[in-house]
């Protein structure tokens, strides 16, 4: 179960230098299966950051949240897949056609069920968006309604799952069924600081609620002993998976 938990633990590599990222991968690769690379680190270091993580035995979640015309997103997704990332994502607000184009391009070059095929996820509504943020851009529906609606659209487009806050897991499970993957940040062990996260769940609670993968950063990186903190999270996840 620990190995299964390791493959579901994603460490948020929220650093801005290649050497620092390299140090974290070195420290954590025995406990963490997947390392999340976001816009800052990727813009700074480029594809070399993905190659470095993979050469050290880690998998990569390339968190670039593509949102553009369908062909551009489809081609960008193919480049991510060619780099060998395990997971990448797009914005569901880019629409059904855009998401379908990304899924179809992957299906063609990286057929479902083959080992090199990455998981393609959507982000629905960013947790930083409020009802007012949505109204400002002309979306009059509440966030609680938009999240499962966009998740269903991602499912219809052939995506593998979504990134969502722990409190959205239940509604997404209901809308999209058991096989649709849910990746959740906003996870905090019971004894960890909340930092700027507001609605959190513990690792066990998130798994039991139906999350498939957990994204965790500061509870590991800011701990006095990051390896031990990651180990504790893994055992909690493994227990919940049982
Ligand atoms: O340090 P922490 O565990 O809060 O890191 C969570 C990671 O997940 C960060 O990289 C953050 O940008 C990302 N994230 C989030 N909430 C979202 C989407 C992504 O915290 N809704």
Boltz pocket constraint, residues with backbone or C-beta under 6 A from the ligand:
constraints:
  - pocket:
      binder: B
      contacts: [[A, 12], [A, 13], [A, 14], [A, 38], [A, 125], [A, 126], [A, 127], [A, 128], [A, 163], [A, 164], [A, 165], [A, 185], [A, 186], [A, 187], [A, 194], [A, 195], [A, 197], [A, 215], [A, 216], [A, 217], [A, 218], [A, 219]]
      max_distance: 6.0
